[in-house]
Amino acid sequence: MGPSGPQGDGPALPALRAAHDAGRLLALHPGHRAGAAAQGPARPASHPPARRRGGRHPGRQRPGVGGAAAGLRACGRPGRPVIAPGGAAPGGGIGPRPAGPVLVTGANGFIGRALSAHLAGLGVEVRGVDVAGDPTTGVHPGSTTAPEAWAHLLDGVDAVVHTAAIVSNVVPLAQMRTVNVDGTARVLAAARSAGVRRFVHLSSVVVHGFDLPAWVDESRPMRPNGDAYVDTKVASERLVLAAGERGDLEVVVLRPGDVYGPGSRPWVVLPLTYLRARQAVLPAGGRGILSHVHIDSLVDGITRAITTRGADGGVFHLTDGMATTCGEYFGRLGAMVGTRPRHLPTPAAVGAAVLVGGLQRRFGRPNELGAASMRLLARMGSYRIDRAREVLGYAPRIDLDTGMAEVERWAAAEGLLGPRRRTVAASPAPGG
């Protein structure tokens, strides 16, 4: 979603309008904050019979949260993207079309805007809600913590896509819980009361924690780890799945990876800013794994989650099906501006982030730097997308080479690259 999504109205939030995909920025830079392949054949939108309030659909089959777990392999040499089991063939095409109106929370954020534009292009009636309303785009002002103020927008809605959340390294757990957990519960209740058919919830792959083996599937247990964002994403996902188990309404949980593309603040705009200033650092010597997903691929996956009948009750990873080191990813961005990120051991990167971030906040310069941000970029492991392929017909639409070329063209047009002094290759694999 980027830097705006429906959030609580508490006093700590004005400087932190951030939503699901805003990722956490991992660079030493004062005074900034972070908000966030082939397509399979289109499946026709098929909808189950009318809901029986409080009960399940006749004949409903749930995909569960399992997946092919055999044959997991190591990520290979650091710095070289590795394709997930099952491949990630590039392709294109037009995805399915939802049959009725769709309400999007966090509609002014990065994901929310892209999804709303895509659905509108398919001829779908889109109703957007965001804490930062925008009359020019028809996005209504409203908080997820008070859905009664905009509940009339749910009348006749077929599906709700809940993208809104606070994403931050520094917001206290209680504040984040108010929006990410309590807000989700309130939107769920409002959707149920309005007779909404399906609730699509954007969670995150980080619910598995940060230290993983290669190519885990959705059956791996969620793992709260003391990080406020991770823990509230785990809690909100459990709320959504419990609502589905009770038969309140159909639910689908999506776990996107790190969402990038033109306009992505945490994974494009801010890194380019820090790289130009030669202030970008990476922990773990640049070996941490980034599970990127291009915004177009994610939007297609969300659309399929709205329409695919067999997805009810399912949990799905949505990534580009690759394991790319942070050194490789940020090295590509660095090549656009003629510099490279610095690779540091994790303890040194954490210490520097804690020191610089703390000092800047003390002197009134809001930022997201801290131990949590460094832990995020030092994480290991990768995620299978077999279930999304099999159930949703999902496949990554844009490979990393194509996506980064698109990012570079956009960044140049936006004046984000500055004077090009020289061209540098992407960071080599450490030790490779």
For each residue, the residues with C-beta under 8 A, 3 or more apart:
1: 4 5 18 19 20 21 22 35 36 106 108 109 110 111 112 163 164 165
2: 5 18 19 21 22 35 36 108 109 110 111 112 113 263 264 265
3: 17 18 19 22 35 109 110 265
4: 1 17 18 19 35 106 108 109 130 131 132
5: 1 2 17 18 19 20 105 106 108 109 112 130 131 163 164 165 166
6: 105 106 129 130 131 142 143 144 145 164 179 183
7: 13 16 17 19 131 143 144 145 164 165 166 179 183
8: 13 143 144 145 166 175 178 179 182 183
9: 13 131 143 145 146
10: 13 175 178
11: 14
12: 16 171 172 175
13: 7 8 9 10 16 17 166 171 175 179
14: 11 17
15: 33 366
16: 7 12 13 33 166 168 171 366
17: 3 4 5 7 13 14 35 131 132
18: 1 2 3 4 5 22 33 34 35 36 166 167 168
19: 1 2 3 4 5 7 22 35 36 106 109 110 111 112 163 164 165 166 167
20: 1 5 36 106 109 111 163 164 165 167 202 204 256
21: 1 2 35 36 109 110 111 163 167 202 256 258 259 264 266 298
22: 1 2 3 18 19 34 35 36 109 110 167 265 266
23: 34 35 36 167 258 259 266 267 376
24: 34 167 168 169 229 266 368 372 373 376
25: 29 32 33 34 266 270 271 274 368 369 373
26: 281 282 283 326 349 353 373 374 376 377
27: 270 271 274 275 279 280 281 341 369
28: 274 279 280 281 352 353 356 369
29: 25 32 270 273 274 277 279 280 367 369
30: 356 359 360 365 367 369
31: 360 365 366 367
32: 25 29 270 273 274 367 368
33: 15 16 18 25 168 366 367 368
34: 18 22 23 24 25 167 168 169 265 266 270 368 373
35: 1 2 3 4 17 18 19 21 22 23 109 110 167 265 266
36: 1 2 18 19 20 21 22 23 109 110 111 167 258 259 264 265 266 267
37: 88 89 90 91 297 320 321 395 396 397 398 399
38: 88 89 90 91 92 395 396 397
39: 42 91 92 93 95 300 393 394 395 397
40: 389 393 394 395
41: 93 393
42: 39 93 94 95 96 393
43: 46 96 304 307 308 393
44: 96
45: 96 97 98 99 306 307
46: 43 307 308 309
47: 99 158 197 309
48: 57 60 197 250 309 312
49: 57 58
50:
51: 55 57 195 197 249
52: 55 56 57 247
53: 195
54: 246 247 248
55: 51 52 247
56: 52 60 247
57: 48 49 51 52 60 250 312
58: 49
59:
60: 48 56 57 312 313
61: 310
62: 312 313 314
63: 310 311 312 313 314 387 391
64: 313 314
65: 218 219 314 315
66: 69 217 218 219 387
67: 217 218 219 384 386 387
68: 71 85 217 384 386
69: 66 72 217 219
70:
71: 68 85
72: 69 85 213 214 215 216 384
73: 85 214 215
74: 214
75: 78 82 214 289 323 380 382
76: 80 82 323
77: 80 429 432
78: 75 286 287 325 327 429 430 431 432
79: 286 287 325 327 328 331 426 427 428 429 430 432
80: 76 77 325 328 429 432
81: 322 323 324 328 400
82: 75 76 322 323 324 382
83: 87 88 321 322
84: 87 88 215 319 321 322 323 382 383 384 385
85: 68 71 72 73 215 384 386
86: 321 384 385 386 389
87: 83 84 321
88: 37 38 83 84 320 321 322 395 396 399
89: 37 38 395
90: 37 38 396 397 398 399 402
91: 37 38 39 395 397
92: 38 39 397
93: 39 41 42
94: 42 122
95: 39 42 300 303 304
96: 42 43 44 45 303 304 306 307 308
97: 45 122 123 124 303 307
98: 45 102 119 122 124 158 159 303 306 307
99: 45 47 158 307
100: 124 125 156 157 158 159 197
101: 124 125 126 127 156 157 158
102: 98 119 124 125 126 127 157 158 159 160 161 306
103: 126 127 128 129 153 154 157 159 160 161 196
104: 107 112 115 116 119 126 127 128 129 160 161 163
105: 5 6 112 129 130 144 160 161 162 163 164 187
106: 1 4 5 6 19 20 109 111 112 129 130 162 163 164 165
107: 104 112 113 116 126 128 129 130 137 139 163
108: 1 2 4 5 112 113 128 130 132 133 134 137 139
109: 1 2 3 4 5 19 20 21 22 35 36 106 112 113 130 163 164
110: 1 2 3 19 21 22 35 36 113 114 259 263 264 265 295
111: 1 2 19 20 21 36 106 114 115 163 202 256 259 295 298 299 302
112: 1 2 5 19 104 105 106 107 108 109 115 116 128 130 163 164
113: 2 107 108 109 110 116 117 137
114: 110 111 117 118 261 295 296 298 299
115: 104 111 112 118 119 161 163 299 302 303
116: 104 107 112 113 119 120 126 128 137 139
117: 113 114 120 121
118: 114 115 121 122 299 300 303
119: 98 102 104 115 116 122 124 126 303
120: 116 117 123 124 126
121: 117 118
122: 94 97 98 118 119 303
123: 97 120
124: 97 98 100 101 102 119 120
125: 100 101 102
126: 101 102 103 104 107 116 119 120 138
127: 101 102 103 104 138 140 153 157
128: 103 104 107 108 112 116 137 138 139 140
129: 6 103 104 105 106 107 139 140 141 142 144 150 153 164
130: 4 5 6 105 106 107 108 109 112 133 134 139 140 141 142 164
131: 4 5 6 7 9 17 141 142 143 164
132: 4 17 108 139 141
133: 108 130 139 140 141 142
134: 108 130 137 138 139
135: 138 139
136:
137: 107 108 113 116 128 134
138: 126 127 128 134 135
139: 107 108 116 128 129 130 132 133 134 135
140: 127 128 129 130 133 150 153
141: 129 130 131 132 133
142: 6 129 130 131 133 146 147 149 150
143: 6 7 8 9 131 146 147 149 183
144: 6 7 8 105 129 147 162 164 179 183 184 186 187
145: 6 7 8 9 178 179 182 183 186
146: 9 142 143 149 186
147: 142 143 144 150 151 186 187 189 190
148: 151 190
149: 142 143 146
150: 129 140 142 147 153 154
151: 147 148 154 190 193 194
152: 155
153: 103 127 129 140 150 157
154: 103 150 151 157 160 190 191 194 196
155: 152 194
156: 100 101
157: 100 101 102 103 127 153 154 160 191 194 196
158: 47 98 99 100 101 102 196 197 198 306
159: 98 100 102 103 196 197 198 199 200 306
160: 102 103 104 105 154 157 187 191 196 198 199 200
161: 102 103 104 105 115 200 202 302 306
162: 105 106 144 184 187 199 200 201 202
163: 1 5 19 20 21 104 105 106 107 109 111 112 115 202
164: 1 5 6 7 19 20 105 106 109 112 129 130 131 144 179 183
165: 1 5 7 19 20 106 179 180 183 184 202 232 233 236
166: 5 7 8 13 16 18 19 171 175 176 179 180 229
167: 18 19 20 21 22 23 24 34 35 36 229
168: 16 18 24 33 34 171 176 228 229 368
169: 24 34 229 368 369 370 372 373
170: 357 361 367 368 370
171: 12 13 16 166 168 175 176 228
172: 12 175 176 228
173: 176 177 228 231 232
174: 177 178
175: 8 10 12 13 166 171 172 178 179
176: 166 168 171 172 173 179 180 228 229 232
177: 173 174 180 181 182 228 232 235
178: 8 10 145 174 175 181 182 183
179: 6 7 8 13 144 145 164 165 166 175 176 182 183
180: 165 166 176 177 183 184 229 232 233 235 236
181: 177 178 184 185 232 235 236 239
182: 8 145 177 178 179 185 186
183: 6 7 8 143 144 145 164 165 178 179 180 186 187
184: 144 162 165 180 181 187 188 201 236 239 240
185: 181 182 188 189 239
186: 144 145 146 147 182 183 189 190
187: 105 144 147 160 162 183 184 190 191
188: 184 185 191 192 199 239 240 243 248 249
189: 147 185 186 192 193
190: 147 148 151 154 186 187 193 194
191: 154 157 160 187 188 194 196 199 249
192: 188 189 195 196 243 248 249
193: 151 189 190
194: 151 154 155 157 190 191
195: 51 53 192
196: 103 154 157 158 159 160 191 192 199 249
197: 47 48 51 100 158 159 249 250
198: 158 159 160 249 250 251 252 306 312
199: 159 160 162 188 191 196 240 243 249 250 251 252
200: 159 160 161 162 251 252 254 302 305 306
201: 162 184 236 237 240 251 252 253 254
202: 20 21 111 161 162 163 165 254 256 302
203: 207 233 236 237 240 253 254 255 315
204: 20 207 229 233 255 256
205: 208 255 256 257 291 317 319 383
206: 209 210 227 229 230 233 376 379
207: 203 204 222 223 230 233 234 237 255
208: 205 212 216 220 221 222 223 381 383
209: 206 212 223 225 230
210: 206 225 375 376 378 379 380 381
211: 379 380 381
212: 208 209 216 220 379 380 381 382
213: 72 216 381
214: 72 73 74 75 323 381 382
215: 72 73 84 85 323 382 383 384
216: 72 208 212 213 220 381 382 383 384
217: 66 67 68 69 220 317 383 384 386 387
218: 65 66 67 255 315 316 317 384 387
219: 65 66 67 69
220: 208 212 216 217
221: 208
222: 207 208 234 237 238
223: 207 208 209 230 234
224: 230 231 234 235
225: 209 210 230 231
226: 230 231
227: 206 230 231 372 375
228: 168 171 172 173 176 177 231 232 372
229: 24 166 167 168 169 176 180 204 206 232 233 372
230: 206 207 209 223 224 225 226 227 233 234
231: 173 224 225 226 227 228 234 235
232: 165 173 176 177 180 181 228 229 235 236
233: 165 180 203 204 206 207 229 230 236 237
234: 207 222 223 224 230 231 237 238
235: 177 180 181 224 231 232 238 239
236: 165 180 181 184 201 203 232 233 239 240
237: 201 203 207 222 233 234 240 241 253 315
238: 222 234 235 241 242
239: 181 184 185 188 235 236 242 243
240: 184 188 199 201 203 236 237 243 244 251 253
241: 237 238 244 245 251 253 313 315
242: 238 239 245 246
243: 188 192 199 239 240 246 248 249 251
244: 240 241 247 248 249 250 251 312 313
245: 241 242 313
246: 54 242 243
247: 52 54 55 56 244
248: 54 188 192 243 244
249: 51 188 191 192 196 197 198 199 243 244
250: 48 57 197 198 199 244 312 313
251: 198 199 200 201 240 241 243 244 312 313
252: 198 199 200 201 305 306 311 312 313 314 316
253: 201 203 237 240 241 314 315 316
254: 200 201 202 203 301 302 305 315 316 318
255: 203 204 205 207 218 315 316 317 318 383
256: 20 21 111 202 204 205 259 293 298 301 318 319
257: 205 290 291 292 293 317 318 319 320 383
258: 21 23 36 267 290 291 292 293
259: 21 23 36 110 111 256 264 267 292 293 294 295 298
260: 264 267 268 292 293 294 295 403 407
261: 114 264 268 294 295 296 403 406 407
262: 268 295 406 407 410 411
263: 2 110 268 269 295 410
264: 2 21 36 110 259 260 261 267 268 269 295
265: 2 3 22 34 35 36 110 268 269 270
266: 21 22 23 24 25 34 35 36 269 270 271
267: 23 36 258 259 260 264 271 292
268: 260 261 262 263 264 265 271 272 333 407 411
269: 263 264 265 266 272 273 416
270: 25 27 29 32 34 265 266 273 274
271: 25 27 266 267 268 274 275 280 330 333
272: 268 269 275 276 333 336 337 411 416 417
273: 29 32 269 270 276 277 416
274: 25 27 28 29 32 270 271 277 279 280
275: 27 271 272 278 279 280 330 333 334 337 339 340 341
276: 272 273 337 339 417 418
277: 29 273 274 280
278: 275 339
279: 27 28 29 274 275
280: 27 28 29 271 274 275 277 330 334 339 341 342
281: 26 27 28 341 342 343 344 349 352 353
282: 26 285 286 288 326 327 330 341 342 343 344 349 377
283: 26 288 344 345 346 349 350 374 375 377 378
284: 287 288 326 345 346 349 377 378
285: 282 327 343 344 345 430
286: 78 79 282 325 326 327 330 331 341 343 427 430
287: 78 79 284 325 326 327 380 430
288: 282 283 284 325 326 377 378 379 380
289: 75 323 324 325 326 379 380 381 382
290: 257 258 324 325 326 329 377
291: 205 257 258 319 320 322 323 324 382 383
292: 257 258 259 260 267 319 320 322 324 329 400 403
293: 256 257 258 259 260 297 298 318 319 320 396
294: 259 260 261 297 298 320 396 397 398 403
295: 110 111 114 259 260 261 262 263 264 298 299
296: 114 261 299 300 397 398
297: 37 293 294 300 301 318 320 394 396 397 398
298: 21 111 114 256 259 293 294 295 301 302 318
299: 111 114 115 118 295 296 302 303
300: 39 95 118 296 297 303 304 394 397
301: 254 256 297 298 304 305 316 318 388 392 394
302: 111 115 161 200 202 254 298 299 305 306 318
303: 95 96 97 98 115 118 119 122 299 300 306 307
304: 43 95 96 300 301 307 308 311 392 393 394
305: 200 252 254 301 302 308 311 316 392
306: 45 96 98 102 158 159 161 198 200 252 302 303
307: 43 45 46 96 97 98 99 303 304
308: 43 46 96 304 305 311 391 392 393
309: 46 47 48 312
310: 61 63 314 391
311: 63 252 304 305 308 314 316 391 392
312: 48 57 60 62 63 198 244 250 251 252 309
313: 60 62 63 64 241 244 245 250 251 252
314: 62 63 64 65 252 253 310 311 387 391
315: 65 203 218 237 241 253 254 255 387
316: 218 252 253 254 255 301 305 311 385 387 388 391 392 394
317: 205 217 218 255 257 383 384 385 387 388
318: 254 255 256 257 293 297 298 301 302 385 388 394
319: 84 205 256 257 291 292 293 322 383 385 396
320: 37 88 257 291 292 293 294 297 396 398 399 400 403
321: 37 83 84 86 87 88 385 396
322: 81 82 83 84 88 291 292 319 382 400
323: 75 76 81 82 84 214 215 289 291 382
324: 81 82 289 290 291 292 328 329 400
325: 78 79 80 286 287 288 289 290 328 329 429
326: 26 282 284 286 287 288 289 290 329 330 377
327: 78 79 282 285 286 287 330 331 341 343 426 427 428 429 430
328: 79 80 81 324 325 331 332 426 427 429
329: 290 292 324 325 326 332 333 400
330: 271 275 280 282 286 326 327 333 334 341 427
331: 79 286 327 328 334 335 340 341 425 426 427 428
332: 328 329 335 336 400 404 426
333: 268 271 272 275 329 330 336 337 404 407
334: 275 280 330 331 337 338 339 340 341 424 426 427
335: 331 332 338 423 424 425 426
336: 272 332 333 407 408 411 417
337: 272 275 276 333 334 417 418 420
338: 334 335 420 421 422 423 424
339: 275 276 278 280 334 424
340: 275 331 334 424 427
341: 27 275 280 281 282 286 327 330 331 334 427
342: 280 281 282
343: 281 282 285 286 327 427 430
344: 281 282 283 285 348 349 352
345: 283 284 285 348 349
346: 283 284 349 350 374 378
347: 350 351
348: 344 345 351 352
349: 26 281 282 283 284 344 345 346 352 353 374 378
350: 283 346 347 353 354 371 374 375
351: 347 348 354 355
352: 28 281 344 348 349 355 356
353: 26 28 281 349 350 356 357 369 370 371 373 374
354: 350 351 357 358 369 370 371
355: 351 352 358 359
356: 28 30 352 353 359 360 369
357: 170 353 354 360 361 367 368 369 370 373
358: 354 355 361 362 370
359: 30 355 356 362 363
360: 30 31 356 357 363 365 366 367 369
361: 170 357 358 364 365 366 367
362: 358 359
363: 359 360
364: 361
365: 30 31 360 361
366: 15 16 31 33 360 361
367: 29 30 31 32 33 170 357 360 361
368: 24 25 32 33 34 168 169 170 357 373
369: 25 27 28 29 30 169 353 354 356 357 360 373
370: 169 170 353 354 357 358 373 374
371: 350 353 354 374 375
372: 24 169 227 228 229 375 376
373: 24 25 26 34 169 353 357 368 369 370 376 377
374: 26 283 346 349 350 353 370 371 377 378
375: 210 227 283 350 371 372 378 379
376: 23 24 26 206 210 372 373 379
377: 26 282 283 284 288 290 326 373 374
378: 210 283 284 288 346 349 374 375
379: 206 210 211 212 288 289 375 376
380: 75 210 211 212 287 288 289
381: 208 210 211 212 213 214 216 289
382: 75 82 84 212 214 215 216 289 291 322 323
383: 84 205 208 215 216 217 255 257 291 317 319
384: 67 68 72 84 85 86 215 216 217 218 317 387
385: 84 86 316 317 318 319 321 388 389 394 396
386: 67 68 85 86 217 389 390
387: 63 66 67 217 218 314 315 316 317 384 390 391
388: 301 316 317 318 385 391 392 394
389: 40 86 385 386 392 393 394 395
390: 386 387
391: 63 308 310 311 314 316 387 388
392: 301 304 305 308 311 316 388 389
393: 39 40 41 42 43 304 308 389
394: 39 40 297 300 301 304 316 318 385 388 389
395: 37 38 39 40 88 89 91 389
396: 37 38 88 90 293 294 297 319 320 321 385 399
397: 37 38 39 90 91 92 294 296 297 300
398: 37 90 294 296 297 320 402 403 406
399: 37 88 90 320 396 402 403
400: 81 292 320 322 324 329 332 403 404
401: 404 405
402: 90 398 399 405 406
403: 260 261 292 294 320 398 399 400 406 407
404: 332 333 400 401 407 408
405: 401 402 408 409
406: 261 262 398 402 403 409 410
407: 260 261 262 268 333 336 403 404 410 411
408: 336 404 405 411 412 417
409: 405 406 412 413
410: 262 263 406 407 413 414
411: 262 268 272 336 407 408 414 416 417
412: 408 409 415 416 417
413: 409 410
414: 410 411
415: 412 418
416: 269 272 273 411 412
417: 272 276 336 337 408 411 412 420
418: 276 337 415
419:
420: 337 338 417 423
421: 338
422: 338
423: 335 338 420
424: 334 335 338 339 340
425: 331 335 428
426: 79 327 328 331 332 334 335
427: 79 286 327 328 330 331 334 340 341 343
428: 79 327 331 425 432
429: 77 78 79 80 325 327 328 432
430: 78 79 285 286 287 327 343
431: 78
432: 77 78 79 80 428 429
